[in-house]
Amino acid sequence: MEPELERWFARRTWQDPSWGVDELVAAKRGRTVAVALPALDEEATVGAIVAAVVPLTCGPAPLVDELVVVDSGSTDHTVEVAAAAGARVVRRADVLPELEPRSGKGEVLWRALAATSGDLVVYLDSDLVDFDAGFVPALLGPLLTEPGIGLVKGFYRRPLRLENAEHGGGRVTELLARPLLAALRPELAGIVQPLGGEYAATRALLESVPFAPGYGVEIGLLMDAGDRLGLDGIAQVNLGVRKHRHRSLLQLGVMAREILAAALRRAGTDSGAPLTQFHQVGGEWLPATTPVATADRPPMAQVRLRRP
C-alpha cells in the first residue's frame, strides 16, 4: 500500500476491538442506535441472530434502542420467527407504501432507514450462522468513541464450508471488488471486506447518499462514503469469523454483475446490459439472460422532503 494508505490502515483499523457495552452506553451521549436486518426466507438463522442482539436492548440504558427486521417478501416463517425472538418486524411493502417495492437487498436496506429512527444504524445480514452479538459493539465502537467517523465496515475470515475452518469465502471480493476498487478508487484499497454485510454508519451519511439496487448496495455505499467523508471518515473492525450460506458460481455471477453496475455508475459509465450465462441441459449449452437493475434509490433525505 501507499504510505498514506498504510497510515490510514494503522489509525482506522481495529484488529482486536475491545469496547465494553457499558463504555459504549456512556459514549452514546444522547445518540440512539438502530440495528436493522434485511431478511428473505431466513427462518433457519434469523431467530438466533435476533435473540443474540435482544439483551443489548434491555435495561434502563440499553446500547441498542431499536431492533428491526425488514422482510423482503419471505414465503417461509421468517416473519414469525423474527418476531418471536424479539424483533420488531416490518414488511418491505409497508415502509414508504406510496413507492412500489423493487426486488433486491439494496431496496430493503434503503427502506430500513425509513423504518427506523436511530442516529446510528447497524446493518447485519440475517443468514449468519453461530452469530456473535459482539459484532454490534465492535461496529459501534469507532462511531461512538472516535470523532469524524461516519462508516465502519466489519471484516472477518470466511470459511468456504461451515464444516471446516479453511479460508475460501469472499470469491466475488477477491475476483471483482478488490480489483475494481484498485482501478476506480485506489484510496479505498485498504478496506478488507468492501462487500461485507455487517457495517454501521451515521444516519446523516446513510440518508445523504443513494442506495444501489441488489447486491451493488455495499460497494455503492463504500464509494459514496469515500467521496463524501474522505478516507479518514471510514474505519474497519475485525469481527473474527463470519459463517453464512454460500452461493453457487452462477448466483455469484449475477451478484458480480450488480456490483459492477453500481461501481461503474459511480465512475460515470455502465450500459446496463443484462448478464448472459450458460447452463448445460441434456448435453447442450443453453443461454440464460438476467436483467440488471440500474436505477439507484435517491438519498432518503430527499424522499423525506417530498413526503406530505
C-alpha positions in Angstrom: 0.0 0.0 0.0 1.0 3.6 -0.5 2.4 5.3 2.7 -0.7 7.4 3.2 -2.9 4.4 3.0 -0.7 2.5 5.4 -1.1 5.3 7.9 -4.8 5.2 7.5 -4.9 1.5 7.9 -2.9 1.7 11.2 -5.1 4.6 12.5 -8.6 3.4 11.4 -8.3 -0.4 11.7 -9.1 -2.2 14.9 -7.7 -5.7 14.8 -8.9 -6.6 18.3 -11.9 -4.4 19.2 -12.4 -4.4 22.9 -15.0 -1.8 23.7 -17.3 -2.9 26.5 -21.1 -2.4 26.4 -21.1 -0.1 29.5 -18.3 2.0 28.0 -20.3 2.5 24.7 -23.5 3.2 26.5 -21.7 6.1 28.3 -20.3 7.2 25.0 -23.7 7.5 23.3 -24.3 10.9 24.9 -27.9 11.1 23.8 -27.4 9.4 20.5 -29.7 6.4 19.6 -28.8 3.2 17.9 -30.9 1.1 15.5 -30.0 -2.5 14.4 -31.6 -3.5 11.1 -31.6 -6.9 9.5 -32.8 -7.4 5.9 -34.4 -10.8 5.5 -35.7 -13.0 2.7 -36.6 -16.6 3.6 -34.2 -16.8 6.5 -36.2 -18.7 9.1 -33.3 -21.0 9.8 -31.0 -18.3 11.0 -32.8 -15.0 11.7 -34.2 -16.1 15.1 -30.8 -16.8 16.7 -29.4 -13.5 15.5 -32.3 -11.5 16.9 -32.2 -13.4 20.2 -28.4 -12.7 20.5 -29.0 -8.9 20.0 -32.1 -8.6 22.3 -30.0 -8.4 25.5 -28.4 -5.3 24.1 -31.8 -3.7 24.0 -32.6 -4.3 27.7 -32.3 -2.3 30.8 -32.8 1.4 31.6 -29.8 2.5 29.4 -29.5 0.0 26.5 -26.9 0.1 23.8 -29.4 -0.7 21.1 -32.6 1.3 21.0 -34.3 -0.3 18.0 -34.0 -3.9 16.7 -35.9 -4.2 13.4 -36.1 -7.0 10.8 -37.3 -5.7 7.4 -38.8 -8.6 5.5 -38.5 -8.6 1.7 -41.4 -10.9 0.9 -40.5 -14.2 2.6 -42.6 -17.2 1.8 -41.3 -19.2 4.8 -41.7 -18.4 8.6 -39.1 -15.7 8.7 -41.6 -13.0 9.9 -43.0 -15.2 12.7 -39.5 -16.5 13.8 -38.0 -13.0 14.0 -41.0 -11.6 15.9 -41.0 -14.5 18.4 -37.3 -13.9 19.0 -37.9 -10.3 20.0 -37.5 -8.1 16.9 -39.9 -5.6 15.5 -40.7 -6.9 12.1 -41.9 -4.7 9.2 -42.7 -5.8 5.7 -41.0 -4.1 2.9 -44.2 -3.0 1.2 -45.4 -1.3 4.4 -42.5 1.0 4.5 -42.9 4.0 2.2 -46.1 2.4 0.9 -46.5 5.0 -1.8 -43.5 3.7 -3.6 -43.7 0.4 -5.5 -41.2 -2.1 -3.9 -38.3 -3.3 -6.0 -36.5 -6.5 -5.6 -33.1 -6.8 -4.1 -31.0 -6.2 -0.9 -30.3 -2.6 -1.6 -34.1 -1.8 -1.6 -34.6 -3.4 1.8 -31.6 -1.6 3.4 -32.9 1.7 1.9 -36.4 1.1 3.3 -34.9 0.2 6.7 -33.8 3.8 7.0 -37.5 4.9 6.8 -38.5 2.1 9.3 -36.0 3.2 12.0 -35.0 6.4 13.7 -31.7 5.7 15.3 -28.9 8.3 14.9 -26.6 5.4 14.2 -27.6 2.3 12.2 -26.0 -1.1 12.3 -26.8 -3.4 9.4 -26.5 -7.2 9.9 -27.1 -9.9 7.4 -29.8 -12.4 8.5 -28.2 -15.6 7.1 -25.3 -15.7 9.6 -24.6 -18.9 11.5 -23.2 -19.0 15.0 -23.8 -15.3 15.3 -21.7 -13.4 17.9 -23.6 -10.5 19.5 -20.1 -8.9 20.0 -20.4 -7.8 16.3 -22.7 -4.9 17.4 -20.5 -3.2 20.0 -17.5 -3.7 17.8 -19.1 -2.0 14.9 -20.4 0.9 17.1 -17.1 1.4 18.9 -15.4 3.8 16.3 -18.7 5.7 15.7 -19.2 6.3 19.4 -15.7 7.0 20.5 -13.8 8.5 17.6 -14.8 11.9 16.1 -15.2 12.2 12.4 -16.0 8.6 11.5 -19.2 8.1 9.5 -18.9 4.5 8.3 -17.5 1.4 10.0 -17.0 -1.8 8.0 -16.7 -5.2 9.6 -14.1 -7.7 8.3 -13.6 -11.3 9.1 -12.4 -14.7 8.0 -15.0 -16.5 5.9 -14.8 -20.3 5.8 -16.0 -21.6 2.4 -17.7 -24.6 4.1 -19.3 -24.4 7.5 -17.9 -27.9 8.4 -14.3 -26.8 8.2 -12.2 -23.8 9.0 -10.4 -23.3 5.7 -10.2 -20.0 4.0 -12.0 -19.6 0.7 -15.0 -17.3 1.1 -15.2 -13.9 -0.4 -14.7 -15.0 -4.0 -16.5 -12.0 -5.5 -14.4 -9.7 -3.3 -11.1 -11.1 -4.5 -12.0 -11.6 -8.1 -14.1 -8.5 -8.7 -14.5 -5.9 -5.9 -10.8 -5.6 -4.9 -9.5 -5.2 -8.5 -12.4 -2.8 -9.2 -11.6 -0.5 -6.3 -7.9 -0.6 -7.2 -8.8 0.7 -10.7 -11.6 3.2 -9.7 -11.0 4.2 -6.1 -7.4 3.2 -5.2 -7.7 5.2 -1.9 -10.1 2.5 -0.7 -7.7 -0.4 -1.4 -7.2 -0.8 2.4 -10.7 -1.9 3.0 -10.5 -5.6 4.0 -14.1 -6.6 3.2 -15.7 -4.0 0.9 -18.7 -6.2 0.2 -19.3 -7.3 3.8 -22.9 -7.1 5.0 -22.0 -6.2 8.6 -21.4 -2.5 9.0 -22.5 0.6 10.9 -22.9 4.3 9.9 -24.4 7.5 10.9 -27.9 8.3 9.7 -26.6 11.6 8.4 -24.3 9.7 6.0 -26.8 7.0 5.0 -29.6 9.5 4.3 -27.3 11.7 2.2 -26.4 9.0 -0.4 -28.2 7.0 -3.0 -28.7 3.2 -2.5 -27.8 0.9 -5.3 -30.2 -1.9 -6.1 -29.5 -5.5 -5.3 -26.0 -6.6 -4.3 -24.4 -3.4 -5.5 -25.5 -1.6 -2.4 -22.4 -2.2 -0.3 -19.8 -1.1 -2.8 -22.0 1.8 -3.7 -22.2 3.0 -0.1 -18.5 2.5 0.3 -17.6 4.5 -2.7 -20.1 7.3 -1.8 -18.9 7.4 1.7 -15.3 7.8 0.5 -16.4 10.6 -1.8 -18.4 12.5 0.9 -16.3 11.8 4.0 -12.8 11.2 2.7 -10.8 8.1 3.7 -10.4 9.3 7.3 -14.2 9.2 7.7 -14.2 5.4 7.2 -13.0 2.8 9.8 -13.0 -1.0 10.0 -13.0 -3.6 12.8 -12.1 -7.3 12.9 -15.2 -9.4 13.7 -13.3 -12.7 13.7 -15.2 -15.4 11.8 -18.3 -15.0 9.7 -20.2 -18.1 8.7 -23.1 -17.9 6.3 -24.8 -19.6 3.4 -22.6 -19.8 0.3 -24.0 -19.4 -3.2 -23.4 -21.2 -6.5 -21.0 -19.9 -9.1 -23.9 -18.9 -11.4 -25.5 -17.0 -8.5 -22.2 -15.2 -7.8 -22.1 -14.2 -11.4 -25.4 -12.3 -11.1 -24.1 -10.8 -7.9 -20.9 -9.7 -9.5 -22.8 -8.0 -12.4 -24.9 -6.0 -9.9 -21.8 -4.9 -8.0 -20.0 -4.0 -11.3 -23.0 -1.9 -12.4 -23.1 0.1 -9.1 -19.4 0.8 -9.2 -19.4 1.8 -12.8 -22.3 4.1 -12.3 -20.3 5.9 -9.7 -17.5 6.2 -12.2 -19.9 7.7 -14.8 -20.4 4.7 -17.0 -22.4 1.5 -17.4 -24.5 0.2 -20.3 -27.0 -1.5 -18.1 -26.7 -4.6 -20.4 -28.1 -7.8 -19.0 -25.9 -10.7 -18.0 -25.9 -13.8 -20.2 -24.8 -17.1 -18.6 -24.8 -20.6 -20.0 -26.3 -23.8 -18.4 -25.7 -27.3 -19.6 -29.0 -29.1 -20.3 -29.1 -32.6 -21.7 -25.6 -32.2 -23.1 -26.3 -28.8 -24.7 -25.1 -25.4 -23.5 -28.1 -23.0 -23.4 -28.0 -19.3 -22.7 -29.9 -17.7 -19.8 -30.1 -13.9 -19.5 -30.6 -12.0 -16.3 -31.6 -8.3 -16.4 -29.6 -5.9 -14.2 -31.3 -3.2 -12.2 -29.6 0.1 -12.9 -31.6 2.7 -11.0 -30.4 3.8 -7.6 -32.9 4.8 -4.9 -32.4 8.5 -4.2 -31.0 9.7 -0.9 -33.6 9.2 1.9 -33.2 12.8 2.9 -34.7 13.8 -0.5 -37.5 11.4 -0.1 -38.4 12.8 3.3 -38.6 16.3 1.9 -41.0 15.2 -0.8 -43.3 13.3 1.6 -46.5 15.1 2.7 
